[in-house]
Amino acid sequence: MAILEYFEQIPSWQRACILAGGIAFFWIIENTQPLFRFSYNKWKHAGTNLFFTLTTIAVNFSFAYLLVNTSFYFSNQGWGILQQMDAPLMVEVIVALFLLDFIGAYLIHLIQHKVKWMWRFHLVHHSDVQVDTTTANRHHPVESVFRAVFTILAVGITGANIGMVMLYQSLSVVFSQFNHANIKLPLAVDKAIGLLLVSPNMHKVHHHFEQPFTDSNYGNIFSIWDRIFGTFMVKKPHEIIYGMDVLGNRQDNTITEQLMLPFKEQ
């Protein structure tokens, strides 16, 4: 399968281009078709979020050796769900994408909302009061570690080969940028997308400042997990207010403030 062969060998610089290209693409669309017209310095706001994008890249790079070797070891040993399947390769790829998304994105996201000490680190992501495509990778470095560990766990459970893993990670980056992007889609289009995939309006509900909306719509690529596990919620886009009620009026967007946020009283 050509696409798997490509992702098995994809150079780091091309993965970086996928990340940077996605941000640039949705940034342009945000300027032409915004959902909300924020009165903020878009470049300054992006600076803070891009710092956390770099720390996310650094953490992922630190775990890359373990990720790759977990994939090679489990797939070569015939361990994992996919290794027990006797199905066409395309079916195995689809199953891999769904399971990697469930464990490596939905499940860890849900856990971070339920475990108090993990939630404190995830607050950095929710503290953004001007959600746009740069918010996608606004994760405290400790949260990036959580996500890296669960991604490796997902690779071990599935036995996915490295081509499937790299394909999933590339799609995950682009979809996260898409569903965080401050873009306005026709409601019918957004709703149609949301039947299977996480649409912008669907994920924006998750960033609403009040519960129970904050504790909903955890998905990253596929929306079915929220529907299956009862965490799917709907709210009209114009009613959404970003941020967190536990932070009060604190909206300091400096890097130092965000790094120290998990260690302060809420």
DOSESE-518386 format. One record per residue (C-alpha): residue number from 1; residue in one letter; chain; x, z, y. Coordinates in Angstrom, 1 decimal, padded with zeros to 4 digits. Last residue first. Example, Ala and Ser with C-alpha at 12.3 -4.5 7.8 and 13.67 -1.06 7.14 Angstrom:
BEGIN
r pos = 2	code = s	unit = A	east = 013.7	up = 007.1	north = -001.1
r pos = 1	code = a	unit = A	east = 012.3	up = 007.8	north = -004.5
This chain:
BEGIN
r pos = 266	code = q	unit = A	east = -007.6	up = 041.2	north = 027.6
r pos = 265	code = e	unit = A	east = -004.5	up = 043.5	north = 027.5
r pos = 264	code = k	unit = A	east = -001.3	up = 041.5	north = 027.6
r pos = 263	code = f	unit = A	east = 000.9	up = 040.4	north = 024.7
r pos = 262	code = p	unit = A	east = -000.9	up = 037.2	north = 023.9
r pos = 261	code = l	unit = A	east = -000.7	up = 036.1	north = 027.5
r pos = 260	code = m	unit = A	east = 003.1	up = 036.4	north = 027.8
r pos = 259	code = l	unit = A	east = 003.9	up = 032.7	north = 027.1
r pos = 258	code = q	unit = A	east = 000.9	up = 031.6	north = 029.2
r pos = 257	code = e	unit = A	east = 002.0	up = 033.7	north = 032.2
r pos = 256	code = t	unit = A	east = 005.6	up = 032.4	north = 031.9
r pos = 255	code = i	unit = A	east = 004.4	up = 028.8	north = 031.7
r pos = 254	code = t	unit = A	east = 002.4	up = 029.1	north = 034.9
r pos = 253	code = n	unit = A	east = -001.4	up = 028.3	north = 034.8
r pos = 252	code = d	unit = A	east = -002.6	up = 031.6	north = 036.2
r pos = 251	code = q	unit = A	east = -006.4	up = 031.4	north = 035.7
r pos = 250	code = r	unit = A	east = -007.3	up = 035.1	north = 035.6
r pos = 249	code = n	unit = A	east = -010.9	up = 035.3	north = 036.8
r pos = 248	code = g	unit = A	east = -012.1	up = 037.1	north = 033.7
r pos = 247	code = l	unit = A	east = -009.8	up = 036.4	north = 030.7
r pos = 246	code = v	unit = A	east = -012.3	up = 037.7	north = 028.2
r pos = 245	code = d	unit = A	east = -014.8	up = 035.1	north = 029.5
r pos = 244	code = m	unit = A	east = -012.5	up = 032.3	north = 028.3
r pos = 243	code = g	unit = A	east = -011.9	up = 028.9	north = 029.9
r pos = 242	code = y	unit = A	east = -014.0	up = 025.7	north = 030.3
r pos = 241	code = i	unit = A	east = -017.6	up = 025.6	north = 031.5
r pos = 240	code = i	unit = A	east = -019.9	up = 023.2	north = 029.6
r pos = 239	code = e	unit = A	east = -023.4	up = 022.7	north = 031.0
r pos = 238	code = h	unit = A	east = -022.7	up = 019.0	north = 032.0
r pos = 237	code = p	unit = A	east = -021.7	up = 018.2	north = 028.5
r pos = 236	code = k	unit = A	east = -025.0	up = 019.3	north = 026.9
r pos = 235	code = k	unit = A	east = -024.4	up = 021.8	north = 024.1
r pos = 234	code = v	unit = A	east = -024.4	up = 021.3	north = 020.3
r pos = 233	code = m	unit = A	east = -023.1	up = 023.5	north = 017.6
r pos = 232	code = f	unit = A	east = -021.4	up = 023.0	north = 014.2
r pos = 231	code = t	unit = A	east = -020.0	up = 026.1	north = 012.5
r pos = 230	code = g	unit = A	east = -022.4	up = 026.0	north = 009.5
r pos = 229	code = f	unit = A	east = -019.8	up = 025.5	north = 006.8
r pos = 228	code = i	unit = A	east = -020.8	up = 022.0	north = 005.8
r pos = 227	code = r	unit = A	east = -021.5	up = 020.7	north = 009.3
r pos = 226	code = d	unit = A	east = -018.3	up = 022.2	north = 010.7
r pos = 225	code = w	unit = A	east = -016.4	up = 020.6	north = 007.9
r pos = 224	code = i	unit = A	east = -018.1	up = 017.3	north = 008.3
r pos = 223	code = s	unit = A	east = -016.7	up = 016.7	north = 011.8
r pos = 222	code = f	unit = A	east = -013.5	up = 015.1	north = 010.6
r pos = 221	code = i	unit = A	east = -010.4	up = 014.7	north = 012.7
r pos = 220	code = n	unit = A	east = -009.8	up = 018.1	north = 014.4
r pos = 219	code = g	unit = A	east = -012.6	up = 020.4	north = 013.3
r pos = 218	code = y	unit = A	east = -013.3	up = 023.8	north = 014.8
r pos = 217	code = n	unit = A	east = -016.7	up = 023.0	north = 016.2
r pos = 216	code = s	unit = A	east = -017.9	up = 026.6	north = 016.8
r pos = 215	code = d	unit = A	east = -016.6	up = 030.0	north = 017.7
r pos = 214	code = t	unit = A	east = -016.3	up = 029.3	north = 021.4
r pos = 213	code = f	unit = A	east = -019.9	up = 028.3	north = 021.4
r pos = 212	code = p	unit = A	east = -021.0	up = 031.7	north = 020.2
r pos = 211	code = q	unit = A	east = -019.6	up = 032.8	north = 022.5
r pos = 210	code = e	unit = A	east = -018.9	up = 031.9	north = 026.1
r pos = 209	code = f	unit = A	east = -016.1	up = 029.9	north = 027.9
r pos = 208	code = h	unit = A	east = -017.0	up = 026.5	north = 026.5
r pos = 207	code = h	unit = A	east = -013.9	up = 025.1	north = 024.8
r pos = 206	code = h	unit = A	east = -015.6	up = 024.6	north = 021.5
r pos = 205	code = v	unit = A	east = -018.4	up = 022.6	north = 023.2
r pos = 204	code = k	unit = A	east = -015.7	up = 020.2	north = 024.4
r pos = 203	code = h	unit = A	east = -015.0	up = 019.4	north = 020.8
r pos = 202	code = m	unit = A	east = -018.4	up = 017.9	north = 020.2
r pos = 201	code = n	unit = A	east = -018.4	up = 016.0	north = 023.5
r pos = 200	code = p	unit = A	east = -015.0	up = 014.4	north = 022.8
r pos = 199	code = s	unit = A	east = -016.0	up = 013.3	north = 019.2
r pos = 198	code = v	unit = A	east = -014.8	up = 014.9	north = 016.0
r pos = 197	code = l	unit = A	east = -015.4	up = 012.3	north = 013.3
r pos = 196	code = l	unit = A	east = -018.1	up = 011.7	north = 010.7
r pos = 195	code = l	unit = A	east = -021.5	up = 012.0	north = 012.5
r pos = 194	code = g	unit = A	east = -019.7	up = 012.7	north = 015.7
r pos = 193	code = i	unit = A	east = -018.8	up = 009.0	north = 016.3
r pos = 192	code = a	unit = A	east = -022.6	up = 008.2	north = 016.4
r pos = 191	code = k	unit = A	east = -023.2	up = 011.1	north = 018.8
r pos = 190	code = d	unit = A	east = -020.4	up = 010.0	north = 021.2
r pos = 189	code = v	unit = A	east = -021.8	up = 006.4	north = 021.1
r pos = 188	code = a	unit = A	east = -025.4	up = 007.5	north = 021.8
r pos = 187	code = l	unit = A	east = -024.2	up = 009.8	north = 024.6
r pos = 186	code = p	unit = A	east = -022.3	up = 007.0	north = 026.3
r pos = 185	code = l	unit = A	east = -018.7	up = 008.2	north = 026.6
r pos = 184	code = k	unit = A	east = -017.2	up = 010.1	north = 029.5
r pos = 183	code = i	unit = A	east = -013.5	up = 011.0	north = 029.2
r pos = 182	code = n	unit = A	east = -011.6	up = 014.2	north = 029.8
r pos = 181	code = a	unit = A	east = -009.6	up = 013.8	north = 026.7
r pos = 180	code = h	unit = A	east = -009.7	up = 016.7	north = 024.2
r pos = 179	code = n	unit = A	east = -011.3	up = 014.7	north = 021.5
r pos = 178	code = f	unit = A	east = -009.0	up = 011.8	north = 021.9
r pos = 177	code = q	unit = A	east = -005.7	up = 013.8	north = 022.2
r pos = 176	code = s	unit = A	east = -006.6	up = 015.7	north = 019.0
r pos = 175	code = f	unit = A	east = -007.5	up = 012.4	north = 017.3
r pos = 174	code = v	unit = A	east = -004.1	up = 010.9	north = 018.2
r pos = 173	code = v	unit = A	east = -002.1	up = 013.8	north = 017.0
r pos = 172	code = s	unit = A	east = -004.2	up = 014.2	north = 013.8
r pos = 171	code = l	unit = A	east = -003.8	up = 010.4	north = 013.0
r pos = 170	code = s	unit = A	east = 000.0	up = 010.7	north = 013.2
r pos = 169	code = q	unit = A	east = 000.0	up = 013.9	north = 011.1
r pos = 168	code = y	unit = A	east = -002.3	up = 012.3	north = 008.4
r pos = 167	code = l	unit = A	east = -000.2	up = 009.2	north = 008.1
r pos = 166	code = m	unit = A	east = 003.0	up = 011.3	north = 007.9
r pos = 165	code = v	unit = A	east = 001.4	up = 013.4	north = 005.1
r pos = 164	code = m	unit = A	east = 000.1	up = 010.3	north = 003.2
r pos = 163	code = g	unit = A	east = 003.5	up = 008.7	north = 003.3
r pos = 162	code = i	unit = A	east = 005.2	up = 011.9	north = 002.3
r pos = 161	code = n	unit = A	east = 003.2	up = 012.2	north = -001.0
r pos = 160	code = a	unit = A	east = 000.2	up = 014.5	north = -001.1
r pos = 159	code = g	unit = A	east = 000.4	up = 017.2	north = -003.8
r pos = 158	code = t	unit = A	east = -002.9	up = 018.5	north = -002.5
r pos = 157	code = i	unit = A	east = -002.3	up = 022.2	north = -002.7
r pos = 156	code = g	unit = A	east = 001.4	up = 021.9	north = -001.7
r pos = 155	code = v	unit = A	east = 000.7	up = 019.6	north = 001.2
r pos = 154	code = a	unit = A	east = -002.1	up = 021.9	north = 002.4
r pos = 153	code = l	unit = A	east = 000.3	up = 024.9	north = 002.3
r pos = 152	code = i	unit = A	east = 002.8	up = 022.9	north = 004.3
r pos = 151	code = t	unit = A	east = 000.1	up = 022.2	north = 006.9
r pos = 150	code = f	unit = A	east = -000.9	up = 025.8	north = 006.8
r pos = 149	code = v	unit = A	east = 002.7	up = 026.9	north = 007.6
r pos = 148	code = a	unit = A	east = 003.0	up = 024.4	north = 010.5
r pos = 147	code = r	unit = A	east = -000.3	up = 025.6	north = 012.0
r pos = 146	code = f	unit = A	east = 000.7	up = 029.2	north = 012.0
r pos = 145	code = v	unit = A	east = 004.2	up = 028.3	north = 013.5
r pos = 144	code = s	unit = A	east = 002.5	up = 026.3	north = 016.2
r pos = 143	code = e	unit = A	east = 000.5	up = 029.4	north = 017.0
r pos = 142	code = v	unit = A	east = 003.7	up = 031.3	north = 017.5
r pos = 141	code = p	unit = A	east = 004.9	up = 028.6	north = 019.9
r pos = 140	code = h	unit = A	east = 001.7	up = 029.0	north = 022.0
r pos = 139	code = h	unit = A	east = -000.3	up = 025.9	north = 021.7
r pos = 138	code = r	unit = A	east = -001.2	up = 023.4	north = 024.4
r pos = 137	code = n	unit = A	east = -001.0	up = 020.4	north = 022.1
r pos = 136	code = a	unit = A	east = -004.4	up = 018.8	north = 022.9
r pos = 135	code = t	unit = A	east = -004.5	up = 020.1	north = 026.4
r pos = 134	code = t	unit = A	east = -002.7	up = 017.0	north = 027.7
r pos = 133	code = t	unit = A	east = -005.8	up = 015.0	north = 026.9
r pos = 132	code = d	unit = A	east = -007.9	up = 017.0	north = 029.3
r pos = 131	code = v	unit = A	east = -009.4	up = 020.5	north = 029.6
r pos = 130	code = q	unit = A	east = -009.3	up = 021.8	north = 033.1
r pos = 129	code = v	unit = A	east = -009.9	up = 025.6	north = 032.6
r pos = 128	code = d	unit = A	east = -007.0	up = 025.9	north = 030.1
r pos = 127	code = s	unit = A	east = -007.2	up = 029.5	north = 028.7
r pos = 126	code = h	unit = A	east = -008.5	up = 028.3	north = 025.4
r pos = 125	code = h	unit = A	east = -005.1	up = 027.0	north = 024.2
r pos = 124	code = v	unit = A	east = -003.3	up = 030.1	north = 025.3
r pos = 123	code = l	unit = A	east = -006.0	up = 032.2	north = 023.7
r pos = 122	code = h	unit = A	east = -004.7	up = 030.9	north = 020.3
r pos = 121	code = f	unit = A	east = -001.9	up = 033.5	north = 020.5
r pos = 120	code = r	unit = A	east = -004.4	up = 036.4	north = 021.0
r pos = 119	code = w	unit = A	east = -006.6	up = 034.9	north = 018.2
r pos = 118	code = m	unit = A	east = -003.8	up = 035.5	north = 015.7
r pos = 117	code = w	unit = A	east = -003.9	up = 039.3	north = 016.4
r pos = 116	code = k	unit = A	east = -007.7	up = 039.3	north = 016.1
r pos = 115	code = v	unit = A	east = -008.2	up = 037.4	north = 012.9
r pos = 114	code = k	unit = A	east = -011.5	up = 035.5	north = 013.1
r pos = 113	code = h	unit = A	east = -010.7	up = 032.8	north = 015.7
r pos = 112	code = q	unit = A	east = -007.3	up = 032.1	north = 014.2
r pos = 111	code = i	unit = A	east = -008.9	up = 031.9	north = 010.8
r pos = 110	code = l	unit = A	east = -011.2	up = 029.1	north = 011.9
r pos = 109	code = h	unit = A	east = -008.3	up = 027.1	north = 013.3
r pos = 108	code = i	unit = A	east = -006.3	up = 027.6	north = 010.2
r pos = 107	code = l	unit = A	east = -009.2	up = 026.3	north = 008.1
r pos = 106	code = y	unit = A	east = -010.1	up = 023.3	north = 010.3
r pos = 105	code = a	unit = A	east = -006.6	up = 022.0	north = 010.8
r pos = 104	code = g	unit = A	east = -004.1	up = 022.1	north = 007.9
r pos = 103	code = i	unit = A	east = -006.6	up = 023.1	north = 005.3
r pos = 102	code = f	unit = A	east = -009.5	up = 020.8	north = 006.1
r pos = 101	code = d	unit = A	east = -007.5	up = 018.0	north = 007.7
r pos = 100	code = l	unit = A	east = -005.1	up = 017.9	north = 004.7
r pos = 99	code = l	unit = A	east = -008.1	up = 017.8	north = 002.4
r pos = 98	code = f	unit = A	east = -009.8	up = 015.0	north = 004.2
r pos = 97	code = l	unit = A	east = -006.7	up = 012.9	north = 004.7
r pos = 96	code = a	unit = A	east = -005.7	up = 013.4	north = 001.0
r pos = 95	code = v	unit = A	east = -009.1	up = 012.4	north = -000.3
r pos = 94	code = i	unit = A	east = -009.0	up = 009.2	north = 001.8
r pos = 93	code = v	unit = A	east = -005.5	up = 008.4	north = 000.5
r pos = 92	code = e	unit = A	east = -006.5	up = 009.1	north = -003.1
r pos = 91	code = v	unit = A	east = -009.5	up = 006.8	north = -002.7
r pos = 90	code = m	unit = A	east = -007.2	up = 004.0	north = -001.3
r pos = 89	code = l	unit = A	east = -004.8	up = 004.5	north = -004.2
r pos = 88	code = p	unit = A	east = -007.5	up = 003.9	north = -006.8
r pos = 87	code = a	unit = A	east = -008.4	up = 006.9	north = -008.9
r pos = 86	code = d	unit = A	east = -007.0	up = 009.0	north = -011.7
r pos = 85	code = m	unit = A	east = -006.7	up = 012.3	north = -010.0
r pos = 84	code = q	unit = A	east = -004.6	up = 015.2	north = -011.2
r pos = 83	code = q	unit = A	east = -001.7	up = 014.4	north = -008.9
r pos = 82	code = l	unit = A	east = -004.1	up = 014.4	north = -006.0
r pos = 81	code = i	unit = A	east = -005.1	up = 018.0	north = -006.6
r pos = 80	code = g	unit = A	east = -001.6	up = 019.3	north = -006.7
r pos = 79	code = w	unit = A	east = 001.4	up = 019.3	north = -009.1
r pos = 78	code = g	unit = A	east = 002.8	up = 016.2	north = -010.8
r pos = 77	code = q	unit = A	east = 006.3	up = 017.5	north = -010.5
r pos = 76	code = n	unit = A	east = 007.4	up = 014.6	north = -008.3
r pos = 75	code = s	unit = A	east = 004.4	up = 015.1	north = -006.0
r pos = 74	code = f	unit = A	east = 005.0	up = 018.8	north = -005.7
r pos = 73	code = y	unit = A	east = 008.8	up = 018.4	north = -005.0
r pos = 72	code = f	unit = A	east = 008.6	up = 015.5	north = -002.6
r pos = 71	code = s	unit = A	east = 005.8	up = 017.0	north = -000.5
r pos = 70	code = t	unit = A	east = 007.4	up = 020.4	north = -000.4
r pos = 69	code = n	unit = A	east = 010.7	up = 018.7	north = 000.5
r pos = 68	code = v	unit = A	east = 009.2	up = 016.9	north = 003.4
r pos = 67	code = l	unit = A	east = 007.4	up = 020.0	north = 004.8
r pos = 66	code = l	unit = A	east = 010.4	up = 022.3	north = 004.3
r pos = 65	code = y	unit = A	east = 012.7	up = 019.9	north = 006.1
r pos = 64	code = a	unit = A	east = 010.2	up = 019.4	north = 008.9
r pos = 63	code = f	unit = A	east = 009.7	up = 023.1	north = 009.6
r pos = 62	code = s	unit = A	east = 012.1	up = 023.2	north = 012.5
r pos = 61	code = f	unit = A	east = 010.9	up = 019.8	north = 013.7
r pos = 60	code = n	unit = A	east = 007.4	up = 021.2	north = 013.8
r pos = 59	code = v	unit = A	east = 008.5	up = 024.1	north = 015.9
r pos = 58	code = a	unit = A	east = 010.4	up = 021.9	north = 018.3
r pos = 57	code = i	unit = A	east = 007.5	up = 019.5	north = 018.6
r pos = 56	code = t	unit = A	east = 005.1	up = 022.3	north = 019.4
r pos = 55	code = t	unit = A	east = 007.6	up = 023.6	north = 022.0
r pos = 54	code = l	unit = A	east = 007.6	up = 020.2	north = 023.5
r pos = 53	code = t	unit = A	east = 003.8	up = 020.0	north = 023.6
r pos = 52	code = f	unit = A	east = 003.8	up = 023.5	north = 025.1
r pos = 51	code = f	unit = A	east = 006.0	up = 022.2	north = 028.0
r pos = 50	code = l	unit = A	east = 003.6	up = 019.2	north = 028.2
r pos = 49	code = n	unit = A	east = 000.7	up = 021.5	north = 028.8
r pos = 48	code = t	unit = A	east = 002.4	up = 023.2	north = 031.8
r pos = 47	code = g	unit = A	east = 003.5	up = 019.9	north = 033.3
r pos = 46	code = a	unit = A	east = 000.1	up = 018.3	north = 032.8
r pos = 45	code = h	unit = A	east = -001.5	up = 020.8	north = 035.1
r pos = 44	code = k	unit = A	east = 001.2	up = 020.0	north = 037.7
r pos = 43	code = w	unit = A	east = 000.6	up = 016.3	north = 037.3
r pos = 42	code = k	unit = A	east = -003.2	up = 016.6	north = 037.5
r pos = 41	code = n	unit = A	east = -003.1	up = 018.6	north = 040.7
r pos = 40	code = y	unit = A	east = -006.6	up = 019.9	north = 040.6
r pos = 39	code = s	unit = A	east = -010.1	up = 019.2	north = 041.9
r pos = 38	code = f	unit = A	east = -011.6	up = 018.2	north = 038.5
r pos = 37	code = r	unit = A	east = -014.0	up = 015.3	north = 038.3
r pos = 36	code = f	unit = A	east = -015.6	up = 016.0	north = 034.9
r pos = 35	code = l	unit = A	east = -016.4	up = 013.4	north = 032.2
r pos = 34	code = p	unit = A	east = -013.8	up = 011.0	north = 033.7
r pos = 33	code = q	unit = A	east = -014.1	up = 007.2	north = 033.2
r pos = 32	code = t	unit = A	east = -011.3	up = 005.6	north = 035.2
r pos = 31	code = n	unit = A	east = -008.7	up = 008.3	north = 035.5
r pos = 30	code = e	unit = A	east = -009.5	up = 009.7	north = 032.1
r pos = 29	code = i	unit = A	east = -009.0	up = 006.3	north = 030.6
r pos = 28	code = i	unit = A	east = -005.4	up = 006.2	north = 032.0
r pos = 27	code = w	unit = A	east = -004.6	up = 009.7	north = 030.6
r pos = 26	code = f	unit = A	east = -006.2	up = 008.6	north = 027.3
r pos = 25	code = f	unit = A	east = -003.6	up = 005.8	north = 026.9
r pos = 24	code = a	unit = A	east = -000.6	up = 007.7	north = 028.2
r pos = 23	code = i	unit = A	east = -001.3	up = 010.7	north = 026.0
r pos = 22	code = g	unit = A	east = -001.7	up = 008.5	north = 022.9
r pos = 21	code = g	unit = A	east = 001.4	up = 006.5	north = 023.8
r pos = 20	code = a	unit = A	east = 003.5	up = 009.7	north = 024.1
r pos = 19	code = l	unit = A	east = 002.4	up = 010.9	north = 020.6
r pos = 18	code = i	unit = A	east = 002.6	up = 007.6	north = 018.9
r pos = 17	code = c	unit = A	east = 005.9	up = 006.9	north = 020.6
r pos = 16	code = a	unit = A	east = 007.3	up = 010.2	north = 019.3
r pos = 15	code = r	unit = A	east = 006.3	up = 009.1	north = 015.8
r pos = 14	code = q	unit = A	east = 008.2	up = 005.9	north = 016.4
r pos = 13	code = w	unit = A	east = 011.3	up = 007.8	north = 017.6
r pos = 12	code = s	unit = A	east = 011.2	up = 010.0	north = 014.5
r pos = 11	code = p	unit = A	east = 011.5	up = 006.9	north = 012.2
r pos = 10	code = i	unit = A	east = 008.6	up = 006.0	north = 009.9
r pos = 9	code = q	unit = A	east = 009.9	up = 005.6	north = 006.3
r pos = 8	code = e	unit = A	east = 007.1	up = 007.0	north = 004.3
r pos = 7	code = f	unit = A	east = 004.7	up = 006.0	north = 007.1
r pos = 6	code = y	unit = A	east = 005.5	up = 002.3	north = 006.6
r pos = 5	code = e	unit = A	east = 005.2	up = 002.4	north = 002.8
r pos = 4	code = l	unit = A	east = 001.9	up = 004.2	north = 003.2
r pos = 3	code = i	unit = A	east = 000.6	up = 001.4	north = 005.5
r pos = 2	code = a	unit = A	east = 001.8	up = -001.3	north = 003.1
r pos = 1	code = m	unit = A	east = 000.0	up = 000.0	north = 000.0
